[in-house]
Amino acid sequence: MNNLDNLEKEVAEIQRQMSSINSMLGKVAQEISEIKKSQEEEKIQQTQPVQPSIYTQPVYQKPVYTQPTYNKPVAPQPVQQPVQKPSESQAVFSQVNIPSAVNVSDAQGRDTSKKGIFTESWIGSHLMGIAASILIFISLVLFAKLLIPYLSDVVKVGLMFTGSILLTGIGFYFHKKKPENSFFSALFACGEGCLYLSIIVTRAVFMYFNDIEMYVMLLLWGLMVVFIDKKKSLLFQIIADMGFLVAVFFSGNMSSYKLIFPMLGYIIVMAVVYLFVFSKKRLSRNIQIGVSMFALIIFEGNIISNFGTNTSALIVLGILTAIFTVSYVVLLGMRLKVQQPENLIWALASVCIAFVSFVITVVDVPYEEAMICGFLLLIGIIGEVYMILEDQKSHNLDLNVINAIWTSLLFLVLITYAGFELPKLIDTGIIYILFLAMMCYGLFKQFNIVKVQAGGLAIWTMFYMFALDAPVMLAFCALCFFAFCFIVETFVLGEKNYIKNTAYFMMLIALAKFSYEMGLRIGQNEAELISIAVFSLVNALAIGFKFFSYGEGEENSPINIALNVLNGCMLLVVLVLMFDVSTKWMVWGYILLAVVLGCVNLGRHIRNGGGELLYAGIKFGVILLFSLLANDCDNYLVSVIILAFAIVCIVGGFVLKSKGKSLRIYGLVLSMICVFKFIMVDISYENSIGHAISFLISGVLCFAISAIYNHFEKLDKIQQAGE
């Protein structure tokens, strides 16, 4: 071996010297070429100017013979010429068979030895070598099949191991001597495959050793495959992984639970060693992660199918759950460190497998629902922490959205599962503590994705408060959460965004539900009145204090329009519900609430006048009419009161002058309707004191209307005369 090493060193020294000589020859050829070109240019300059009389003419003064194409012997362009047309010395030297390890350089000093592998070369040197080893292996199998009937078991086993070891040894010798030769690599790989099959066949067919001895031999075989190949090529990785997976598949025949832990140890050792050895190249690392996960999944399936809920099997499943959970954390850490997207994919695959393994492990354990919810909460919090760290490092919006989606899915699974299997977790509202922590981080760090995530999860959880047996605590927690979000966005941060708007509307819904549940302790009708009153009054306060107006021209913004539409809808609901109650105090409660809702934006209606003032008059007219009907007033009394309201509208229209014209006309029309109603509807043959008084009052009111018009017309003429 020492002689071979010395010989290799001498060969390497000779190759280095040849490379230096080649570089020197290239430089000499370049200099010779430049000298020849300069001589040719001198000859041309000596022979060109033969007619001196021509140079006196302007037309021949233009072609100057010292053009850049002839005066460039020192320019860098001729340096490239030896690459396209090499000199004789270079052409002869290039015919010498120089090994690929030699660093051959051209005239410019560029390395020309590292060429791309063409398809033809790869097929001839690599693929055909692999095909040859496969064919040889098949031929050995066929020969063995012919000879098997005439051989004993001992001879068969001996021949298998002898042939495999011999083939492996020959392949290893030539592979180590010429590692660049793919044929010898394929021959070595073929021998290792035969050795692996010999171990498997000896155990499965001849039963010469037990399972533990087989897995020890397979472990040694795997370590041999990995550490003998110093280049860690993809070919030997595939061979090692195939042997690894076949051994794991073979665990499906385990009949004794005593083999579970040795087999688990074998898989863990092989997976860790392979991941460590093949972790330098990205492709190899990803292949090895996938193979290791697949092997653990197969082993888990074999345990479940063979042993079910055996104690040893459950312990192993717990260990596998821990392995996949740790892998989930490690892969997320690798994603943060090296920023490779496939690590996130492997992490998500690991956490899915870990969750399934955990569910299978605790399916028959007491408090399994709480344990499953706790595990989901754990992996969800880990994912949330990873998303925050990822944002601090990269600030990539698309990546943040992806992370928010899969972490939100984990929490959604938790909420949905707890809603059906562990309702106490939802009913107590304790889960809102998690949402509040997420929202606080998003609010004060201005991380909008986290705010949207926390708000969405809180809304999803809030739907459970509409269940028939939902406690009031859930509505209270939802109310506190959204009220906190709205207050911070409005008064602390002063933000103007969709999160504030959404928090406001969700707060109204939670407030209505909470007040309704509290009102049920008094009665059904009382609960409805309290709930609607609280909902409507808070909305009226938001409009009155202009929580959603940030300057001029924003009174008609979409959010303010939505608030006003909501106020109008609640006014209609109040007007309808006042007919469904039987007690007078509740009727007057609805009337008072309707008046308050009607007064919303009254100041703006008066300032703007015109159509808005007409809308205010119609709104209060409807409120007055419904209030009278809800109190079962007589028709003639209704007419008198409406006529009095019409006079108020007319007076208000005159006071507001040009702004109140529409209101004045509305009052006049309303008074004419009342007069028509008096004559056509309210008159009857019943001669009661009420009828007489009502007609008398109506007549007086009509005179009052006439007097009002005359008074203001007189004032208008006086003003016009003064002008």
Secondary structure by P-SEA (a helix, b strand, c coil): caaaaaaaaaaaaaaaaaaaaaaaaaaaaaaaaaaaaaaaaaaaaacccccccccccccccccccccccccccccccccccccccccaaaaaaaacccccccccccccccccccccccaaaaaaccaaaaaaaaaaaaaaaaaaaaacccccaaaaaaaaaaaaaaaaaaaaaaaaaccccaaaaaaaaaaaaaaaaaaaaaaaccccccaaaaaaaaaaaaaaaaaacccccaaaaaaaaaaaaaaaaaccccccccaaaaaaaaaaaaaaaaaaaacccaaaaaaaaaaaaaaaaaaaaaaaacccccaaaaaaaaaaaaaaaaaaaaaaaaaaacccaaaaaaaaaaaaaaaaaaaaaaccccaaaaaaaaaaaaaaaaaaaaaaaaaaccccaaaaaaaaaaaaaaaaaaaaaaacccccccccccaaaaaaaaaaaaaaacaaaaaaaaaaaaaaaacccccccccaaaaaaaaaaaaaaaaaaccccccccaaaaaaaaaaaaaaaaaaaaaaccccaaaaaaaaaaaaaaaaaaaaaaccccccccccccaaaaaaaaaaaaaaaaaaaaccccccaaaaaaaaaaaaaaaacaaaaaaaacaaaaaaaaaaaaaaaaaaaaaacccaaaaaaaaaaaaaaaaaaaaaacccaaaaaaaaaaaaaaaaaaaacccccccccaaaaaaaaaaaaaaaaaaaaaaaaaaaaaaaaaac
